[in-house]
Amino acid sequence: MLGKLAGAWLGEKVAGRNQGAKGAILGYGAAALARRSVPALAALALGGWAFRKWREHRKAEPHYPPNATPRAPASETRSPS
């Protein structure tokens, strides 16, 4: 109930001095739209954050095939001379 009243008040202020009812209706509609869209937007943001963290975690740990063997750096090998 308070959200509807606050939306109507804000809509009336935005609409101007001579269009109080029109602004109140717009404010009420904006409050109803926000009530339906905010949870969905929050879920999308949380999902995007979790996906980013998962992707960063996968990039942080290199995964090598089981038959891969490490190779000595060129600076540690002797050249046949």
KOLGUMI-156782 format. One record per atom (N, C-alpha, C, CB): residue in three letters; residue number from 0; x, y, z. Coordinates in steps of 0.001 Angstrom, whole numbers. Glycine has a CB too. Example, Ala and Ser with C-alpha at 12.3 -4.5 7.8 and 13.67 -1.06 7.14 Angstrom:
   r   k      px      py      pz
 ALA   0   13190   -5690    7800
 ALA   0   12300   -4500    7800
 ALA   0   13200   -3300    7800
 ALA   0   11308   -4473    9046
 SER   1   12850   -2250    7080
 SER   1   13670   -1060    7140
 SER   1   12900      30    7870
 SER   1   14084    -598    5725
***
This chain:
   r   k      px      py      pz
 MET   0     819   -1181       0
 MET   0       0       0       0
 MET   0     872    1259       0
 MET   0    -937      -9    1201
 LEU   1    1911    1243     799
 LEU   1    2776    2417     838
 LEU   1    3499    2625    -485
 LEU   1    3787    2288    1965
 GLY   2    3837    1527   -1165
 GLY   2    4486    1647   -2462
 GLY   2    3580    2299   -3490
 GLY   2    4924     288   -2952
 LYS   3    2294    1969   -3431
 LYS   3    1337    2583   -4363
 LYS   3    1207    4074   -4092
 LYS   3     -45    1903   -4254
 LEU   4    1127    4427   -2812
 LEU   4    1006    5843   -2465
 LEU   4    2266    6615   -2842
 LEU   4     722    6002    -970
 ALA   5    3439    6024   -2574
 ALA   5    4689    6697   -2928
 ALA   5    4816    6843   -4436
 ALA   5    5892    5929   -2370
 GLY   6    4423    5822   -5195
 GLY   6    4465    5914   -6650
 GLY   6    3519    6967   -7181
 GLY   6    4135    4581   -7266
 ALA   7    2332    7037   -6602
 ALA   7    1372    8051   -7029
 ALA   7    1883    9449   -6706
 ALA   7      13    7817   -6363
 TRP   8    2464    9633   -5536
 TRP   8    3006   10938   -5158
 TRP   8    4138   11349   -6092
 TRP   8    3503   10912   -3707
 LEU   9    5041   10399   -6373
 LEU   9    6165   10700   -7256
 LEU   9    5679   10994   -8674
 LEU   9    7164    9534   -7268
 GLY  10    4711   10234   -9154
 GLY  10    4156   10481  -10477
 GLY  10    3495   11833  -10585
 GLY  10    3172    9416  -10828
 GLU  11    2820   12243   -9509
 GLU  11    2184   13560   -9495
 GLU  11    3238   14667   -9548
 GLU  11    1305   13720   -8239
 LYS  12    4336   14491   -8843
 LYS  12    5410   15494   -8866
 LYS  12    6068   15567  -10242
 LYS  12    6468   15171   -7796
 VAL  13    6226   14407  -10902
 VAL  13    6859   14386  -12213
 VAL  13    5950   14998  -13266
 VAL  13    7229   12959  -12603
 ALA  14    4650   14730  -13183
 ALA  14    3707   15194  -14204
 ALA  14    3542   16711  -14177
 ALA  14    2350   14523  -14009
 GLY  15    3678   17308  -13047
 GLY  15    3549   18759  -12988
 GLY  15    2395   19195  -12119
 GLY  15    3380   19321  -14367
 ARG  16    2206   20487  -12074
 ARG  16    1248   21062  -11140
 ARG  16    -205   20890  -11582
 ARG  16    1542   22520  -10954
 ASN  17    -462   20950  -12877
 ASN  17   -1841   20950  -13348
 ASN  17   -2339   19584  -13805
 ASN  17   -1981   21919  -14467
 GLN  18   -1532   18545  -13721
 GLN  18   -1951   17231  -14195
 GLN  18   -1767   16191  -13089
 GLN  18   -1153   16828  -15456
 GLY  19   -2352   16451  -11946
 GLY  19   -2161   15600  -10776
 GLY  19   -2665   14182  -10966
 GLY  19   -2841   16206   -9602
 ALA  20   -3879   14016  -11510
 ALA  20   -4446   12678  -11651
 ALA  20   -3669   11856  -12680
 ALA  20   -5922   12765  -12051
 LYS  21   -3275   12488  -13759
 LYS  21   -2498   11786  -14782
 LYS  21   -1160   11323  -14201
 LYS  21   -2265   12699  -16014
 GLY  22    -501   12171  -13464
 GLY  22     767   11804  -12838
 GLY  22     597   10718  -11802
 GLY  22    1404   13009  -12204
 ALA  23    -496   10776  -11046
 ALA  23    -747    9748  -10036
 ALA  23    -962    8391  -10694
 ALA  23   -1967   10120   -9176
 ILE  24   -1662    8373  -11815
 ILE  24   -1888    7111  -12530
 ILE  24    -575    6582  -13092
 ILE  24   -2920    7301  -13666
 LEU  25     235    7476  -13661
 LEU  25    1541    7053  -14173
 LEU  25    2439    6530  -13052
 LEU  25    2230    8216  -14892
 GLY  26    2424    7193  -11909
 GLY  26    3216    6749  -10768
 GLY  26    2755    5400  -10250
 GLY  26    3151    7772   -9657
 TYR  27    1452    5179  -10209
 TYR  27     910    3891   -9771
 TYR  27    1335    2785  -10735
 TYR  27    -636    3954   -9669
 GLY  28    1267    3077  -12035
 GLY  28    1693    2102  -13033
 GLY  28    3183    1799  -12940
 GLY  28    1359    2600  -14421
 ALA  29    3973    2825  -12682
 ALA  29    5413    2617  -12537
 ALA  29    5721    1759  -11313
 ALA  29    6141    3964  -12434
 ALA  30    4985    1967  -10227
 ALA  30    5187    1154   -9022
 ALA  30    4809    -301   -9285
 ALA  30    4361    1713   -7844
 ALA  31    3719    -522  -10010
 ALA  31    3305   -1892  -10326
 ALA  31    4324   -2561  -11250
 ALA  31    1905   -1898  -10980
 LEU  32    4838   -1826  -12221
 LEU  32    5853   -2368  -13125
 LEU  32    7136   -2697  -12372
 LEU  32    6147   -1378  -14258
 ALA  33    7551   -1831  -11471
 ALA  33    8760   -2070  -10687
 ALA  33    8592   -3302   -9807
 ALA  33    9098    -842   -9825
 ARG  34    7401   -3486   -9248
 ARG  34    7153   -4631   -8371
 ARG  34    7306   -5948   -9141
 ARG  34    5744   -4537   -7750
 ARG  35    6931   -5948  -10397
 ARG  35    7039   -7177  -11196
 ARG  35    8425   -7364  -11799
 ARG  35    6007   -7168  -12305
 SER  36    9114   -6291  -12132
 SER  36   10373   -6425  -12859
 SER  36   11611   -6502  -11962
 SER  36   10521   -5276  -13797
 VAL  37   11577   -5940  -10778
 VAL  37   12763   -5916   -9920
 VAL  37   13226   -7328   -9543
 VAL  37   12476   -5110   -8654
 PRO  38   12340   -8249   -9135
 PRO  38   12839   -9603   -8824
 PRO  38   13472  -10300  -10028
 PRO  38   11703  -10460   -8293
 ALA  39   12901  -10106  -11204
 ALA  39   13471  -10731  -12403
 ALA  39   14838  -10126  -12734
 ALA  39   12514  -10568  -13604
 LEU  40   14959   -8828  -12617
 LEU  40   16249   -8177  -12877
 LEU  40   17296   -8597  -11844
 LEU  40   16086   -6644  -12870
 ALA  41   16875   -8754  -10603
 ALA  41   17812   -9204   -9563
 ALA  41   18269  -10630   -9840
 ALA  41   17160   -9117   -8164
 ALA  42   17362  -11498  -10296
 ALA  42   17735  -12873  -10626
 ALA  42   18703  -12907  -11803
 ALA  42   16487  -13705  -10946
 LEU  43   18477  -12076  -12810
 LEU  43   19391  -12000  -13946
 LEU  43   20772  -11509  -13517
 LEU  43   18819  -11080  -15023
 ALA  44   20799  -10512  -12664
 ALA  44   22086   -9989  -12198
 ALA  44   22833  -11042  -11380
 ALA  44   21878   -8712  -11358
 LEU  45   22130  -11754  -10524
 LEU  45   22755  -12801   -9722
 LEU  45   23265  -13930  -10606
 LEU  45   21767  -13345   -8689
 GLY  46   22498  -14308  -11614
 GLY  46   22928  -15350  -12541
 GLY  46   24159  -14931  -13337
 GLY  46   21798  -15703  -13489
 GLY  47   24189  -13692  -13786
 GLY  47   25351  -13188  -14517
 GLY  47   26595  -13143  -13645
 GLY  47   25064  -11806  -15068
 TRP  48   26429  -12740  -12391
 TRP  48   27563  -12709  -11461
 TRP  48   28097  -14115  -11220
 TRP  48   27151  -12061  -10125
 ALA  49   27185  -15084  -11005
 ALA  49   27607  -16464  -10759
 ALA  49   28309  -17044  -11991
 ALA  49   26392  -17339  -10375
 PHE  50   27811  -16748  -13187
 PHE  50   28438  -17236  -14408
 PHE  50   29840  -16654  -14566
 PHE  50   27576  -16888  -15628
 ARG  51   30006  -15370  -14271
 ARG  51   31317  -14740  -14366
 ARG  51   32302  -15373  -13385
 ARG  51   31203  -13236  -14106
 LYS  52   31849  -15613  -12152
 LYS  52   32723  -16241  -11158
 LYS  52   33106  -17655  -11590
 LYS  52   32035  -16276   -9781
 TRP  53   32159  -18400  -12132
 TRP  53   32425  -19766  -12599
 TRP  53   33450  -19751  -13729
 TRP  53   31118  -20447  -13073
 ARG  54   33298  -18796  -14671
 ARG  54   34215  -18696  -15798
 ARG  54   35621  -18300  -15339
 ARG  54   33689  -17685  -16815
 GLU  55   35709  -17365  -14395
 GLU  55   37014  -16975  -13855
 GLU  55   37676  -18144  -13134
 GLU  55   36865  -15783  -12899
 HIS  56   36892  -18928  -12439
 HIS  56   37431  -20092  -11724
 HIS  56   37984  -21120  -12711
 HIS  56   36341  -20737  -10838
 ARG  57   37284  -21338  -13805
 ARG  57   37747  -22298  -14812
 ARG  57   39024  -21823  -15488
 ARG  57   36663  -22533  -15862
 LYS  58   39158  -20509  -15710
 LYS  58   40358  -19990  -16363
 LYS  58   41561  -19992  -15421
 LYS  58   40104  -18577  -16877
 ALA  59   41319  -19936  -14126
 ALA  59   42415  -19851  -13161
 ALA  59   43175  -21167  -13044
 ALA  59   41880  -19443  -11797
 GLU  60   42517  -22286  -13232
 GLU  60   43155  -23597  -13100
 GLU  60   43297  -24237  -14468
 GLU  60   42346  -24515  -12156
 PRO  61   44521  -24337  -14996
 PRO  61   44665  -24974  -16308
 PRO  61   44407  -26477  -16209
 PRO  61   46073  -24714  -16885
 HIS  62   43714  -27009  -17179
 HIS  62   43417  -28432  -17226
 HIS  62   44183  -29049  -18386
 HIS  62   41888  -28685  -17367
 TYR  63   45056  -29979  -18064
 TYR  63   45870  -30641  -19066
 TYR  63   45365  -32057  -19279
 TYR  63   47350  -30648  -18652
 PRO  64   45593  -32623  -20458
 PRO  64   45203  -34018  -20678
 PRO  64   46049  -34942  -19801
 PRO  64   45355  -34402  -22175
 PRO  65   45536  -36104  -19444
 PRO  65   46262  -36984  -18529
 PRO  65   47581  -37507  -19093
 PRO  65   45392  -38143  -18160
 ASN  66   47758  -37561  -20398
 ASN  66   48995  -38084  -20965
 ASN  66   50033  -36991  -21236
 ASN  66   48693  -38825  -22243
 ALA  67   49780  -35756  -20823
 ALA  67   50727  -34662  -21039
 ALA  67   51873  -34774  -20039
 ALA  67   50022  -33285  -20911
 THR  68   53089  -34521  -20509
 THR  68   54263  -34545  -19632
 THR  68   54926  -33180  -19666
 THR  68   55268  -35660  -20059
 PRO  69   55464  -32747  -18543
 PRO  69   56119  -31432  -18539
 PRO  69   57415  -31458  -19337
 PRO  69   56401  -30979  -17103
 ARG  70   57745  -30328  -19903
 ARG  70   58953  -30206  -20710
 ARG  70   59916  -29256  -20017
 ARG  70   58622  -29711  -22143
 ALA  71   61175  -29585  -20044
 ALA  71   62182  -28722  -19414
 ALA  71   62340  -27457  -20240
 ALA  71   63549  -29458  -19274
 PRO  72   62507  -26333  -19605
 PRO  72   62723  -25087  -20347
 PRO  72   64012  -25144  -21151
 PRO  72   62757  -23893  -19391
 ALA  73   64079  -24369  -22215
 ALA  73   65236  -24377  -23101
 ALA  73   66506  -23932  -22385
 ALA  73   64980  -23486  -24297
 SER  74   66372  -23110  -21381
 SER  74   67552  -22617  -20660
 SER  74   68202  -23724  -19819
 SER  74   67164  -21435  -19757
 GLU  75   67469  -24792  -19519
 GLU  75   68023  -25868  -18693
 GLU  75   68536  -27050  -19512
 GLU  75   66977  -26350  -17722
 THR  76   68412  -27001  -20792
 THR  76   68872  -28104  -21629
 THR  76   70243  -27777  -22182
 THR  76   67878  -28387  -22773
 ARG  77   71016  -28834  -22426
 ARG  77   72343  -28651  -23016
 ARG  77   72251  -28813  -24527
 ARG  77   73363  -29660  -22418
 SER  78   72903  -27936  -25208
 SER  78   72919  -28069  -26649
 SER  78   74138  -28920  -27052
 SER  78   72951  -26666  -27337
 PRO  79   73977  -29805  -28000
 PRO  79   75112  -30624  -28413
 PRO  79   76112  -29788  -29220
 PRO  79   74629  -31834  -29241
 SER  80   77242  -29510  -28650
 SER  80   78232  -28722  -29370
 SER  80   79587  -29370  -29346
 SER  80   78322  -27341  -28796
***
